[in-house]
Amino acid sequence: MATTYSISDLAREFDLTTRAIRFYEDMGLLQPERSGPGGRNRVYSHRDRTRLKLTLRAKRLGLSLTEAKDLIDMYDSPRDTGPQLQKFLVVLDAHKRELEAQMAEIQANLDEVKAHEKDARALLAKQGEKPTKVVKPIKASKA
């Protein structure tokens, strides 16, 4: 007998809310069977679990849910691994270029902040004042 999962099982395993899982279902990423009175109970297959795992991986890469769905849907046709990988490379390349542009913008902003900081320190020194000690913020932990 095939392994099945409830919405609570998947929520617990992937540290998600049941609402998030239902949203992924609404987006067409998951297609659980229905059971119980009126089909109220969702029964997720191993395929649904794998698709959820791939969706979360795509999300971590910064892909949109539409991009994730397009790529994951290609997994349903194992003979099409070439086209799937080509599409994946196109999506990754576009995302990489977007991240590199954001990184360049952040670096330009950081350079500007450093220049203003240097100017402010020079003006304080010219006035014979010492700059107040700057307290460094605590770095945010990775989630």
Long-range contacts (C-beta under 8 A, 24 or more apart in sequence): 2-45, 2-46, 3-45, 3-46, 4-33, 4-43, 4-44, 4-45, 5-43, 5-44, 5-45, 5-48, 5-49, 6-41, 6-42, 6-43, 6-44, 7-32, 7-42, 7-44, 9-44, 10-44, 10-48, 10-49, 10-52, 13-49, 14-52, 14-53, 14-56, 21-52, 24-52, 24-55, 24-65, 27-65, 27-69, 28-69, 29-55, 29-65, 29-68, 29-69, 29-72, 51-75, 61-92, 61-95, 62-95, 62-98, 62-99, 63-91, 63-95, 67-91
